[in-house]
Amino acid sequence: MSGEEELFRSGAWMYRLLRAADGTLILEVVVGTIAMYEVRVRLNEDEAAAYAREGTAFTDRMAQDIIANPRFHGRAER
């Protein structure tokens, strides 16, 4: 995906929050145990609003959820 810029990188959880050219927020999370890889999940409207209210507390929780379930209910892209 081109036109993205990094907004935040967490030290506790291995993730980045990106903004796509169209303004969509994308959470990119490192998952796996032996084989590590990244998945990306586009934040929906409710998630983007929660990020606007809570900031990194929200993205930390969402990153934890994605680490626990890398497919993230079919929403994750590799």
SEMAR-838968 format. One record per atom (N, C-alpha, C): residue number from 1; residue in three letters; chain; atom name; x, y, z. Coordinates in steps of 0.05 Angstrom, whole numbers, plus 32768, in hexadecimal, padded with zeros to 4 digits. Layout:
+------+------+-------+------+------+------+------+
! resi ! resn ! chain ! name !    x !    y !    z !
+------+------+-------+------+------+------+------+
!  NUM !  ala !     A !   CA !    X !    Y !    Z !
...
+------+------+-------+------+------+------+------+
//
This chain:
+------+------+-------+------+------+------+------+
! resi ! resn ! chain ! name !    x !    y !    z !
+------+------+-------+------+------+------+------+
!    1 !  met !     A !    N ! 8011 ! 7FE9 ! 8000 !
!    1 !  met !     A !   CA ! 8000 ! 8000 ! 8000 !
!    1 !  met !     A !    C ! 8012 ! 8019 ! 8000 !
!    2 !  ser !     A !    N ! 800E ! 8029 ! 7FED !
!    2 !  ser !     A !   CA ! 801F ! 8041 ! 7FEB !
!    2 !  ser !     A !    C ! 8011 ! 8058 ! 7FF8 !
!    3 !  gly !     A !    N ! 8021 ! 806D ! 7FFE !
!    3 !  gly !     A !   CA ! 8015 ! 8085 ! 800A !
!    3 !  gly !     A !    C ! 8010 ! 8083 ! 8028 !
!    4 !  glu !     A !    N ! 801C ! 806F ! 8035 !
!    4 !  glu !     A !   CA ! 8017 ! 806C ! 8052 !
!    4 !  glu !     A !    C ! 802D ! 807B ! 8061 !
!    5 !  glu !     A !    N ! 8026 ! 8084 ! 8079 !
!    5 !  glu !     A !   CA ! 803A ! 8090 ! 808A !
!    5 !  glu !     A !    C ! 8037 ! 8083 ! 80A6 !
!    6 !  glu !     A !    N ! 804D ! 8080 ! 80B3 !
!    6 !  glu !     A !   CA ! 804C ! 8075 ! 80CE !
!    6 !  glu !     A !    C ! 8042 ! 808A ! 80E2 !
!    7 !  leu !     A !    N ! 802F ! 8082 ! 80F2 !
!    7 !  leu !     A !   CA ! 8025 ! 8094 ! 8106 !
!    7 !  leu !     A !    C ! 8030 ! 808D ! 8122 !
!    8 !  phe !     A !    N ! 8033 ! 8073 ! 8128 !
!    8 !  phe !     A !   CA ! 803A ! 806B ! 8143 !
!    8 !  phe !     A !    C ! 8047 ! 8050 ! 8142 !
!    9 !  arg !     A !    N ! 805B ! 804C ! 8153 !
!    9 !  arg !     A !   CA ! 8067 ! 8032 ! 8156 !
!    9 !  arg !     A !    C ! 8068 ! 802C ! 8174 !
!   10 !  ser !     A !    N ! 805D ! 8016 ! 817C !
!   10 !  ser !     A !   CA ! 805D ! 800F ! 8199 !
!   10 !  ser !     A !    C ! 8076 ! 8000 ! 81A1 !
!   11 !  gly !     A !    N ! 8080 ! 8006 ! 81B8 !
!   11 !  gly !     A !   CA ! 8097 ! 7FF7 ! 81C2 !
!   11 !  gly !     A !    C ! 808E ! 7FDD ! 81CF !
!   12 !  ala !     A !    N ! 8077 ! 7FDD ! 81DC !
!   12 !  ala !     A !   CA ! 806E ! 7FC5 ! 81EA !
!   12 !  ala !     A !    C ! 8063 ! 7FAF ! 81D7 !
!   13 !  trp !     A !    N ! 8055 ! 7FB8 ! 81C3 !
!   13 !  trp !     A !   CA ! 804A ! 7FA6 ! 81AF !
!   13 !  trp !     A !    C ! 8056 ! 7FAD ! 8194 !
!   14 !  met !     A !    N ! 805B ! 7F99 ! 8184 !
!   14 !  met !     A !   CA ! 8068 ! 7F9E ! 816A !
!   14 !  met !     A !    C ! 8053 ! 7FA5 ! 8155 !
!   15 !  tyr !     A !    N ! 804D ! 7FBF ! 8153 !
!   15 !  tyr !     A !   CA ! 803A ! 7FC7 ! 813F !
!   15 !  tyr !     A !    C ! 8040 ! 7FE4 ! 8136 !
!   16 !  arg !     A !    N ! 8033 ! 7FEA ! 811F !
!   16 !  arg !     A !   CA ! 8034 ! 8006 ! 8115 !
!   16 !  arg !     A !    C ! 8018 ! 800D ! 810C !
!   17 !  leu !     A !    N ! 8011 ! 8026 ! 8111 !
!   17 !  leu !     A !   CA ! 7FF8 ! 8030 ! 8107 !
!   17 !  leu !     A !    C ! 7FFE ! 8042 ! 80EF !
!   18 !  leu !     A !    N ! 7FF2 ! 803C ! 80D9 !
!   18 !  leu !     A !   CA ! 7FF7 ! 8049 ! 80BF !
!   18 !  leu !     A !    C ! 7FDE ! 8058 ! 80B6 !
!   19 !  arg !     A !    N ! 7FE1 ! 806D ! 80A7 !
!   19 !  arg !     A !   CA ! 7FCB ! 807A ! 809A !
!   19 !  arg !     A !    C ! 7FCE ! 8077 ! 807C !
!   20 !  ala !     A !    N ! 7FBA ! 806B ! 806F !
!   20 !  ala !     A !   CA ! 7FBB ! 8067 ! 8052 !
!   20 !  ala !     A !    C ! 7FB5 ! 8081 ! 8044 !
!   21 !  ala !     A !    N ! 7FBB ! 8082 ! 802A !
!   21 !  ala !     A !   CA ! 7FB7 ! 809B ! 801B !
!   21 !  ala !     A !    C ! 7F9A ! 80A4 ! 801C !
!   22 !  asp !     A !    N ! 7F87 ! 8091 ! 801F !
!   22 !  asp !     A !   CA ! 7F6B ! 8099 ! 8021 !
!   22 !  asp !     A !    C ! 7F62 ! 80A1 ! 803D !
!   23 !  gly !     A !    N ! 7F75 ! 80A1 ! 8050 !
!   23 !  gly !     A !   CA ! 7F6F ! 80AA ! 806B !
!   23 !  gly !     A !    C ! 7F69 ! 8093 ! 807E !
!   24 !  thr !     A !    N ! 7F65 ! 807B ! 8074 !
!   24 !  thr !     A !   CA ! 7F5F ! 8064 ! 8084 !
!   24 !  thr !     A !    C ! 7F77 ! 805D ! 8096 !
!   25 !  leu !     A !    N ! 7F71 ! 8056 ! 80AF !
!   25 !  leu !     A !   CA ! 7F86 ! 804D ! 80C2 !
!   25 !  leu !     A !    C ! 7F89 ! 802F ! 80BF !
!   26 !  ile !     A !    N ! 7FA2 ! 8026 ! 80C0 !
!   26 !  ile !     A !   CA ! 7FA9 ! 800A ! 80BD !
!   26 !  ile !     A !    C ! 7FBC ! 8003 ! 80D3 !
!   27 !  leu !     A !    N ! 7FB4 ! 7FEE ! 80E2 !
!   27 !  leu !     A !   CA ! 7FC6 ! 7FE4 ! 80F7 !
!   27 !  leu !     A !    C ! 7FD5 ! 7FCC ! 80EC !
!   28 !  glu !     A !    N ! 7FF0 ! 7FCF ! 80EC !
!   28 !  glu !     A !   CA ! 8002 ! 7FB9 ! 80E3 !
!   28 !  glu !     A !    C ! 800F ! 7FAD ! 80FC !
!   29 !  val !     A !    N ! 800B ! 7F93 ! 80FF !
!   29 !  val !     A !   CA ! 8013 ! 7F85 ! 8118 !
!   29 !  val !     A !    C ! 8025 ! 7F6D ! 8111 !
!   30 !  val !     A !    N ! 803B ! 7F6A ! 811F !
!   30 !  val !     A !   CA ! 804C ! 7F52 ! 811D !
!   30 !  val !     A !    C ! 8040 ! 7F3C ! 812D !
!   31 !  val !     A !    N ! 803B ! 7F25 ! 8120 !
!   31 !  val !     A !   CA ! 802F ! 7F0E ! 812D !
!   31 !  val !     A !    C ! 8040 ! 7EF5 ! 8129 !
!   32 !  gly !     A !    N ! 8039 ! 7EE0 ! 8137 !
!   32 !  gly !     A !   CA ! 8047 ! 7EC7 ! 8133 !
!   32 !  gly !     A !    C ! 8059 ! 7EC1 ! 814B !
!   33 !  thr !     A !    N ! 8064 ! 7EA9 ! 814B !
!   33 !  thr !     A !   CA ! 8076 ! 7EA0 ! 8160 !
!   33 !  thr !     A !    C ! 8091 ! 7E9A ! 8154 !
!   34 !  ile !     A !    N ! 8093 ! 7E84 ! 8146 !
!   34 !  ile !     A !   CA ! 80AC ! 7E7D ! 8139 !
!   34 !  ile !     A !    C ! 80AF ! 7E8D ! 811F !
!   35 !  ala !     A !    N ! 809A ! 7E8C ! 810F !
!   35 !  ala !     A !   CA ! 8099 ! 7E9B ! 80F6 !
!   35 !  ala !     A !    C ! 808B ! 7EB5 ! 80FB !
!   36 !  met !     A !    N ! 8099 ! 7ECB ! 80FB !
!   36 !  met !     A !   CA ! 808D ! 7EE6 ! 8100 !
!   36 !  met !     A !    C ! 8086 ! 7EF2 ! 80E5 !
!   37 !  tyr !     A !    N ! 806F ! 7EFE ! 80E4 !
!   37 !  tyr !     A !   CA ! 8066 ! 7F0C ! 80CC !
!   37 !  tyr !     A !    C ! 8053 ! 7F23 ! 80D4 !
!   38 !  glu !     A !    N ! 804D ! 7F35 ! 80C1 !
!   38 !  glu !     A !   CA ! 803C ! 7F4C ! 80C7 !
!   38 !  glu !     A !    C ! 8021 ! 7F48 ! 80BA !
!   39 !  val !     A !    N ! 800D ! 7F50 ! 80C8 !
!   39 !  val !     A !   CA ! 7FF2 ! 7F52 ! 80BD !
!   39 !  val !     A !    C ! 7FE8 ! 7F6E ! 80C0 !
!   40 !  arg !     A !    N ! 7FD6 ! 7F76 ! 80AE !
!   40 !  arg !     A !   CA ! 7FCB ! 7F91 ! 80AF !
!   40 !  arg !     A !    C ! 7FAC ! 7F8F ! 80B1 !
!   41 !  val !     A !    N ! 7FA2 ! 7FA0 ! 80C2 !
!   41 !  val !     A !   CA ! 7F85 ! 7FA2 ! 80C5 !
!   41 !  val !     A !    C ! 7F7D ! 7FBF ! 80C2 !
!   42 !  arg !     A !    N ! 7F6A ! 7FC4 ! 80B0 !
!   42 !  arg !     A !   CA ! 7F5F ! 7FDF ! 80AC !
!   42 !  arg !     A !    C ! 7F4B ! 7FE5 ! 80C3 !
!   43 !  leu !     A !    N ! 7F4E ! 7FFB ! 80D0 !
!   43 !  leu !     A !   CA ! 7F3C ! 8002 ! 80E6 !
!   43 !  leu !     A !    C ! 7F21 ! 800A ! 80D9 !
!   44 !  asn !     A !    N ! 7F0B ! 8000 ! 80E4 !
!   44 !  asn !     A !   CA ! 7EF1 ! 8008 ! 80DB !
!   44 !  asn !     A !    C ! 7EEA ! 8023 ! 80E9 !
!   45 !  glu !     A !    N ! 7ED3 ! 802E ! 80E4 !
!   45 !  glu !     A !   CA ! 7ECB ! 8048 ! 80EF !
!   45 !  glu !     A !    C ! 7ECC ! 8048 ! 810E !
!   46 !  asp !     A !    N ! 7EC1 ! 8033 ! 811A !
!   46 !  asp !     A !   CA ! 7EBF ! 8032 ! 8137 !
!   46 !  asp !     A !    C ! 7EDC ! 8030 ! 8143 !
!   47 !  glu !     A !    N ! 7EED ! 8020 ! 8136 !
!   47 !  glu !     A !   CA ! 7F08 ! 801D ! 8140 !
!   47 !  glu !     A !    C ! 7F18 ! 8037 ! 813D !
!   48 !  ala !     A !    N ! 7F14 ! 8045 ! 8127 !
!   48 !  ala !     A !   CA ! 7F22 ! 805F ! 8122 !
!   48 !  ala !     A !    C ! 7F18 ! 8073 ! 8137 !
!   49 !  ala !     A !    N ! 7EFF ! 8073 ! 813D !
!   49 !  ala !     A !   CA ! 7EF4 ! 8085 ! 8152 !
!   49 !  ala !     A !    C ! 7EFF ! 807E ! 816D !
!   50 !  ala !     A !    N ! 7F02 ! 8064 ! 8173 !
!   50 !  ala !     A !   CA ! 7F0D ! 805C ! 818D !
!   50 !  ala !     A !    C ! 7F2B ! 8065 ! 818E !
!   51 !  tyr !     A !    N ! 7F39 ! 8063 ! 8178 !
!   51 !  tyr !     A !   CA ! 7F55 ! 806C ! 8178 !
!   51 !  tyr !     A !    C ! 7F56 ! 808A ! 817D !
!   52 !  ala !     A !    N ! 7F44 ! 8099 ! 8170 !
!   52 !  ala !     A !   CA ! 7F44 ! 80B6 ! 8174 !
!   52 !  ala !     A !    C ! 7F3E ! 80BD ! 8191 !
!   53 !  arg !     A !    N ! 7F2E ! 80AD ! 819F !
!   53 !  arg !     A !   CA ! 7F28 ! 80B3 ! 81BB !
!   53 !  arg !     A !    C ! 7F3E ! 80A9 ! 81CE !
!   54 !  glu !     A !    N ! 7F48 ! 8091 ! 81C9 !
!   54 !  glu !     A !   CA ! 7F59 ! 8084 ! 81DD !
!   54 !  glu !     A !    C ! 7F77 ! 8084 ! 81D5 !
!   55 !  gly !     A !    N ! 7F7D ! 8089 ! 81BC !
!   55 !  gly !     A !   CA ! 7F99 ! 8088 ! 81B3 !
!   55 !  gly !     A !    C ! 7FA6 ! 806D ! 81B5 !
!   56 !  thr !     A !    N ! 7FBE ! 806D ! 81BF !
!   56 !  thr !     A !   CA ! 7FCE ! 8054 ! 81BF !
!   56 !  thr !     A !    C ! 7FC3 ! 803E ! 81D1 !
!   57 !  ala !     A !    N ! 7FB3 ! 8045 ! 81E5 !
!   57 !  ala !     A !   CA ! 7FA6 ! 8030 ! 81F5 !
!   57 !  ala !     A !    C ! 7F95 ! 801F ! 81E4 !
!   58 !  phe !     A !    N ! 7F86 ! 802B ! 81D1 !
!   58 !  phe !     A !   CA ! 7F75 ! 801B ! 81BF !
!   58 !  phe !     A !    C ! 7F86 ! 800A ! 81AC !
!   59 !  thr !     A !    N ! 7F9B ! 8016 ! 81A0 !
!   59 !  thr !     A !   CA ! 7FAB ! 8007 ! 818D !
!   59 !  thr !     A !    C ! 7FBA ! 7FF0 ! 819B !
!   60 !  asp !     A !    N ! 7FC3 ! 7FF5 ! 81B3 !
!   60 !  asp !     A !   CA ! 7FD0 ! 7FDF ! 81C3 !
!   60 !  asp !     A !    C ! 7FBD ! 7FC8 ! 81C6 !
!   61 !  arg !     A !    N ! 7FA4 ! 7FCD ! 81CE !
!   61 !  arg !     A !   CA ! 7F90 ! 7FB8 ! 81D1 !
!   61 !  arg !     A !    C ! 7F8A ! 7FAA ! 81B7 !
!   62 !  met !     A !    N ! 7F86 ! 7FB9 ! 81A1 !
!   62 !  met !     A !   CA ! 7F80 ! 7FAD ! 8188 !
!   62 !  met !     A !    C ! 7F98 ! 7F9C ! 817E !
!   63 !  ala !     A !    N ! 7FB0 ! 7FA6 ! 8182 !
!   63 !  ala !     A !   CA ! 7FC8 ! 7F96 ! 817A !
!   63 !  ala !     A !    C ! 7FC8 ! 7F7C ! 8189 !
!   64 !  gln !     A !    N ! 7FC2 ! 7F7C ! 81A3 !
!   64 !  gln !     A !   CA ! 7FC1 ! 7F64 ! 81B3 !
!   64 !  gln !     A !    C ! 7FAC ! 7F51 ! 81A8 !
!   65 !  asp !     A !    N ! 7F95 ! 7F5B ! 81A0 !
!   65 !  asp !     A !   CA ! 7F80 ! 7F4A ! 8195 !
!   65 !  asp !     A !    C ! 7F89 ! 7F3D ! 817B !
!   66 !  ile !     A !    N ! 7F97 ! 7F4D ! 816A !
!   66 !  ile !     A !   CA ! 7FA1 ! 7F42 ! 8151 !
!   66 !  ile !     A !    C ! 7FB7 ! 7F2D ! 8155 !
!   67 !  ile !     A !    N ! 7FC8 ! 7F32 ! 8169 !
!   67 !  ile !     A !   CA ! 7FDD ! 7F1E ! 816F !
!   67 !  ile !     A !    C ! 7FD0 ! 7F04 ! 8178 !
!   68 !  ala !     A !    N ! 7FBB ! 7F05 ! 8188 !
!   68 !  ala !     A !   CA ! 7FAD ! 7EEE ! 8191 !
!   68 !  ala !     A !    C ! 7F9D ! 7EE0 ! 817B !
!   69 !  asn !     A !    N ! 7F95 ! 7EEF ! 8166 !
!   69 !  asn !     A !   CA ! 7F85 ! 7EE4 ! 8150 !
!   69 !  asn !     A !    C ! 7F8F ! 7EF1 ! 8136 !
!   70 !  pro !     A !    N ! 7FA5 ! 7EE8 ! 812B !
!   70 !  pro !     A !   CA ! 7FB1 ! 7EF5 ! 8114 !
!   70 !  pro !     A !    C ! 7F9F ! 7EF9 ! 80FB !
!   71 !  arg !     A !    N ! 7F8B ! 7EE8 ! 80F8 !
!   71 !  arg !     A !   CA ! 7F79 ! 7EEC ! 80E1 !
!   71 !  arg !     A !    C ! 7F65 ! 7F02 ! 80E8 !
!   72 !  phe !     A !    N ! 7F62 ! 7F09 ! 8101 !
!   72 !  phe !     A !   CA ! 7F50 ! 7F1E ! 810B !
!   72 !  phe !     A !    C ! 7F35 ! 7F1E ! 80FD !
!   73 !  his !     A !    N ! 7F28 ! 7F07 ! 8100 !
!   73 !  his !     A !   CA ! 7F0D ! 7F03 ! 80F6 !
!   73 !  his !     A !    C ! 7F0B ! 7F07 ! 80D7 !
!   74 !  gly !     A !    N ! 7F20 ! 7EFF ! 80C9 !
!   74 !  gly !     A !   CA ! 7F21 ! 7F02 ! 80AC !
!   74 !  gly !     A !    C ! 7F28 ! 7F1D ! 80A2 !
!   75 !  arg !     A !    N ! 7F2E ! 7F30 ! 80B3 !
!   75 !  arg !     A !   CA ! 7F34 ! 7F4C ! 80AB !
!   75 !  arg !     A !    C ! 7F51 ! 7F51 ! 80A5 !
!   76 !  ala !     A !    N ! 7F63 ! 7F3F ! 80AE !
!   76 !  ala !     A !   CA ! 7F80 ! 7F44 ! 80AC !
!   76 !  ala !     A !    C ! 7F89 ! 7F3E ! 808F !
!   77 !  glu !     A !    N ! 7F9C ! 7F4F ! 8086 !
!   77 !  glu !     A !   CA ! 7FA9 ! 7F4C ! 806C !
!   77 !  glu !     A !    C ! 7FC7 ! 7F48 ! 8071 !
!   78 !  arg !     A !    N ! 7FD3 ! 7F37 ! 8061 !
!   78 !  arg !     A !   CA ! 7FF0 ! 7F33 ! 8063 !
!   78 !  arg !     A !    C ! 7FFE ! 7F42 ! 804E !
+------+------+-------+------+------+------+------+
//
